[in-house]
Amino acid sequence: MGLKSLIPNPIKTALKNIIPISVIDQLEIITGERDVLTPPSRMIFIGDGDFKKVGELTVSHIQELVGLKASDRVLDVGSGIGRVAIPLTKHINPPGGYDGIEIVKEGVDWCNKEVNKRFPHFRFHHLNVYNKMYNPNGTMQGHELRFPFDASTFDLVILNSVFTHMLEADFERYLAEIARVLKPGARGYITMFLLNEESRKLNAAGKNKYDRRLTPFTEKTMVHLQDLPESMIAFDETYARESFAKAGLTIKDIKFGNWCGRSNTVDYQDLLYITKK
């Protein structure tokens, strides 16, 4: 019997009111509630589901859709608190490397403290970009952003549920920066919500998973919450394709997701395989 099962939940709740947070974080490790490469539950701000399982599933999707090489230079845009980075440590080795950029500073700080010290070729960078949902005190606008990397640096870019929280001007700027820092022929794995005839029809019928019905926000987008559009935003597929092409990026394949009520899909979001021309 593990220590975790010996501590009743009411006692654990009471302890959290009198014990410093740093001690509670260590107790989670001692009692087996998490390992050193899983962030404290209070710090996880991205997505639903089991932190480790979702991260491993994402990496398996990346492997299947775009491929992974140990020598890849990987850019993870929206690296969060390491959900994808941590399972990637099993696949990327020097001279390959990983750089994650994230707008939530607490996630970057934790990853540099726990992941970078164990895997020095995994680096994490904070960009103080404004986002009404995730970084309302950000000092930089997304459409003004420049990634802190030289041109033609990366073999692979990952954006896992990033464009799902981003408005049009920021979306177009990020695409331009992605194209700038990718090497010619580089690959990309991107998840987002695309509006096409099928998804619009399912949305109109109220088939959306988790009851997240979308309503028009602009001519090119629909959102779940009008007063907080960054919580869930979908882009018109024709507009998205044109935006990728304008940036010099080609969509090679799309695996449509079940977010709008489809069945027999690979995942919740639409998965895109892109390349740089």
N, C-alpha and C positions, 0 to 999 in steps of 0.2 A: 504493500500500500504506500503510495507516494505521500509526501508532506502536504501537497495541495489538497488531497482528500481529507486530511486531518484537520483542516481549518474551516469551520463552518462559514458560510457566506455572511451571516449577520456579524460575526466576529471580524471578518476581513473588512466589512464596511465600516465598523466602528474604529478599527485600527487606522483606516485612512484619514479619519478626522483628527487623530492625535499624533501620528507618526509623520516625519518629514517625507516629502515626495521621493527624494533620493533613496531613502531607506526602503520605501514601498517598491520602488523599481528593482532594487536588489532582492527583495523578498520574492518578487515574481520569478526571478531566476532560481533562487534557492528552492522554492516550492514546486518548480517545474512548470510554471504557467507559461514561460517563454525561455528561449535561449538568448545568448548574447547578441546574435544577429537578427533578432526580432525586436522592433521598437516597443516600448511600453504602450499598452493599449490606450492610455490617455493621450498619446501623442499622434496616433494614426488618424490622419485627416483625409485620406484618399480612399474612395470606393467602398464597396460592401464586400462581405464574405471573408473567408479565412485568409489572413495576410500572406502566409507562406504558400498556400495552395493556389491562390489567384496569381501570385508572382510566377510560380513554376508553370502554370497553365499558359500565361502570357509568353514566357520564353519558349515553350513548346510550339505555340502558334508562330512565333518569329522563325524558329527553325524550319517549320514546315512550309511557310509562305515565302520567306525571302532568303533563308539560309543563315548559318552562323559559322564563322571561321575563327579559330583561336587567335589568329593574327589581326583580326579586324580592329580598326580604330572606330569606336562606337560613340555616338552622341545621343544622349537620352534627354530629350526636351520635355520638361515637366517630370523630373526624376522623383518628385515627392519625398518620401522618407525611405526610399531604397527598395520598394517592393519588387521592382524588376532588376535593379542592380544586384541585389543579394544573390538570386539564383544565377545571374550572369557570371558571377565570380567563378563558377564551375566550368565556364566555357571560354572565357577571354583571358589569355596569358600573354606576357611580354614576348615579342615586341608589340603585341596588341595592347590596347588600352581602352579605357572608358572615361568619358566626361559627362556628368549630369548637370543640367541647369534647372533651377527651381526658384519660384518666386516666394515660397514660404520658408523663411530663414530657419525656423526651428528644425525643419526636415533636413536642410543642408547641414546644419551644425551637428545633428545626431549622426548623419551619414559620415561626415568627416571624422567624427570621434570614434565611431565603432567600425565602419567599413574600411575607410581609407587607411587606418592604422594597421589593419590586417592585410589589406590588399592595396599597396601604394600606387599601383597602376590604375586604381579607381579613384577619380577625383570629382569633387562636387563644388558647384559654384552658385552663389546667390545672386539673382538679378531682381532688383527691387521694382518690379513691374506692377503697375496698378491692375487689380482685378476686383470688381465689386464684391465677389463672393469669397475669394481666397486671400487677397492682399489689399484691402480697402485703403491702407495707408501708403501704398506704393508711390514712389516719387517719379517714376518713369512710365510713359505711355507705351503700350505694346506696339503701336504703329511707328514709334520712334526708335525701337530697339535695334541694337547691333550686337550680335553674338560675340563674345570675347575670344574669338578664334580666327586664325588665318584662313584664307580661301583654300579650297581643295585639301582639307585636312582629314575628313572622315570617310570611311568605307560604308558605314551603316548609320542611319538615323532612326530613332524610335520616338514616336509620339503616341503614348497610350492614354487615351481619354484627355487630350489637351484641347483639340479643336472643338470638343463638346462644351467647352467653357469659355469660348472666345468669340468676340464680335468680328464683323467683316474686315474692317481696316487692319486689325491686329492679325487676323488670319492671313491676309495677303502679304503683310510685312514678314511674318514668320516664314511663309513659303519662300520669299525672296532670300532671306537669310539662310534657310536650309539649303537652297540651291547654291548659294555662295560658298558655304563651308564644306559641301560634299565634293568628293573627287569625281571626275568624269566616270560614268558607269557605276557609281555607287548606288546602293539599294536603300529603301526605306520601308518601315513598317509603321502604319498609321491607323488608328482607330477613330471613327467619328460617326455621326448620324447623317445619312444622305436622304434627301427628299426626292423621290421619283414617283411614277404613277402608282406602283404597288404600295409603297410606304405611306403615301398621301391617302390612298383609299383605306388602308387599314387604320390609319390615325383617325380619319373621319368616322369610321365605324366604332371607334373607341376600343380597339383591340390592343392598344399599347400595353406592354408589360409594366407591372407595378403601377398601373393606372396613371401613367405619365403622359397624358394627352397633350399635344402641342397645338398652339394657336399662332397665327401669323404675327411676325414681329416687324420684318421688312419684306420687300419684294423677294428677297433671296433667302430668307431665314424664317424658321418657326421656333418658338420657345415654349418651355413648360410653364414658367412664371414670368409674367410681363414686367413685374417690378424687380425681378432678379433674373434677367435673361441668361446670365452666365451660369446659372444652375444647371441648365440643359438646353443646348442650342443645336439645331439641325440646319444644314446647308442644302440648298437646291443642288441636285447632282450636276446639272448642266453648268451652273455657275462654278461649282467646285472644280470640275474638269477644266474649264477655261482658265481658272486661276492657277491650277497646277501647271498647265501648258505655258501660260504667260511667264511663269517663274523658271521655265526650262526643265520641268519635271514631268515625267510620263507615268500615268497610272497603268500598270501592267495587268493587274488583276484585282478583283473585289470579291470578297466573301461576305455577302450580306448577312446582317445579324437579325436577332429575334426581338430587338427593342420595340419594334412597331407591331409585333404580333405574328411574325412569320414563324413557321415551324421547320424542323429539320435543318437547323443552322449550326454554324461552328461556334458562335459565341453571341453575346448580347449586342455588342456594337458591330458596325460594319468594319471589316478589316481590309485595308488597302496595301497592296504591294506596289511601290513606286521605284523608279530609277531616275537618275540624272542623265540627261542626254549627253 
